[in-house]
């Protein structure tokens, strides 16, 4: 069983590699500075799974108007061990403690296997959207 703990800045290289492997890393929003800023504002909003002294999974908790588990990913060498479920459960606990009674999660529309996994975890399919991004220029 992995240990779930809050992210710290020294975890960044591992988190970045995990997100890149899962094709989830976007430099504009997942860079070291952005993650550090997020945990300074709310330390429990990025969590990591540690096994064998190594960060092997991550999730971002977004406790806003619509609470989300975001960027939930586990390194491929450590999948099928329940680590994703542990991260999901801890994220759900954090959101419950903040007063939410539901959670949202985003899944790629073409990743049917992952959609099925989340359905087995009790998630229901919602509407399909296209994510769009705009970076502010200085």
Steps between C-alpha positions, in 0.01 A plus 500: 500500500632841404532787745292803396638838606492865399722604209817694565712685241773234499240259357470703179733294272313181589155657466596652165624163371180325612281765335708489181473123485121533527494777238357736764788748542445854373794731570280807536303360794715215634835676533692496829411860585127448444494188718698674775263797490202263531635323808593831664134601469366161610753229596254210472399567140779297339562153632749231405523125547837372621611140474852366544616855591391620154213724388289271283170685470342841531169681508391862519196595706314806372258614772320774313144557383507157333734274701734291285758228528742606230821354357453166677778281362710201605834398350450203267736278703271539803153467346252228591604519868218720628712818511260693276214395727697616806563841339134522400380413849735752666393772256135422572570517877663841460202631304251355752692672781462828308122452498442356151261211447612412145809502281568531127780344297609558141580203275617512139203428274700239308624314810222244534700276734550782750135603471399143586741500797343817642151362443601200714606751768148644505544793260230575242561638153406862451503713189795507259693826471808618318759655730631833374787704639614861472827631636506869596777691328695757702 
